[in-house]
Amino acid sequence: MRNLNLSELSGLAIGLGRTYRMLEKMPRVSRDEMLAWQLGKIRNLVQHAYLKIPFYKALYSGAGFQLGDLKTWEDFRRLPVVKKDDVVANYPERMLEAGYDLDRLIVSRSSGSSGKVLDIAYDQRAMSTFILAGLRLYRMGFRYLPWHKHLYVYTSPYPLSSLFGLYPLHFVSTLTPIPEIVSALRRVRPALLVCYPSHLRQIAAAIPDKERNSLGLKVISVNSEMSTQLERDELKRQFGCPVLDEYSSEELTRIAAQCLSGSYHIFEDINYMEVLDDSGKPVDGLGVLVGTNLHNYAMPMIRYQQNDLGSIHESKCGCGWRFRSLTQLEGRRNDSFIMPSGKVLSSGFLLDATYEFLLNYRTAIREFCLIQESCGSVTLQIVPDSGWSNEVSSKIAQRFRNLLEADVSFQITVVEACEKTKSGKQNPIVCRVKTVG
Ligand SMILES: [Zn+2]
């Protein structure tokens, strides 16, 4: 993701007051008010998508939808669900409004969770809202003040390093060895730490007991990988500050996060979230999470299917928020690898290693699957694209050999299609090593 330029930063600062007031107010409005507000936003968004975005025009016309047809939630639920493959296949020409200059948008690239490259473009206004929604998210955990330092261990830097010196951000790559992450924590002394749960466990193990409590941390936010409440409670005890889980995606941005009262609140003013069964009908229990982002007009995500399962319920929460709660969340499980020494390479670490080559060789790879065949052997399956070459292949191989242990062999095989599981799901990280216990 590129950095915000001066004019975008100024826009963010100017819009800060207005948007932030909206974000402060929305968690407290009644369910009926919220639904009415969401439907209004969705009607505008669907109209825009139908008129301006070729992909949606074709999709909705094909389903017999005409402009003006969307008046009620029932009408909305008749719109087809959009899947990741649709977005990948139609990006950029058919997913963006004609005339949008990609250079003026902010593009986020990810390896996603199915092994396919996924680009999502945000317009400036939407990006400002998402940045401020991030600020609100962290304020759910502590009184986040402009001089508090925020250290995040992530795949790539955010598009800004501070807001004119306020809310300073410190980036550390997820591929950084744990001792260096610990050094950064000691040097920066952040109030807020954001990282994967697997990193946090390793950080905890690398810092002596009595030092962990005196690092100056006020809250830790974990994301991207599954962690249990039990684990987070234990990490809270070890670090002496709340450890809260957060659920986001590149496509829908901020989806949900835990508050200090223990609810996992859906951000109803960022996305309209639905839970559907296999036939696409709303379901009360566990189902597929489908979201409509209410803000991104550059590349609308309307009834977009996340590859996660969850359930959502109304709740009365001690924090005073009236946003519904995510009561179950499953599906962020990818395999991890076990090295001959017993060291575990987490799915998050492996996904980031693959994300690195997708970023470096943007036209080289269409799909991939990283497979640990046996304890001492890892294979990367590649469906090549136009930029694939022997040179790219040997650079990727060299990088992976450095990340794996010395006695693990690594090879790349070029295939026509990456393999899928019995249920047809494609998993970018596959471990075939059977573990005991
Ligand atoms: Zn709450």
Residues whose N, C-alpha, C, O or C-beta is under 5 A from the ligand:
A	BS01	ZN	C259 S261 S263 C317 C319 W321
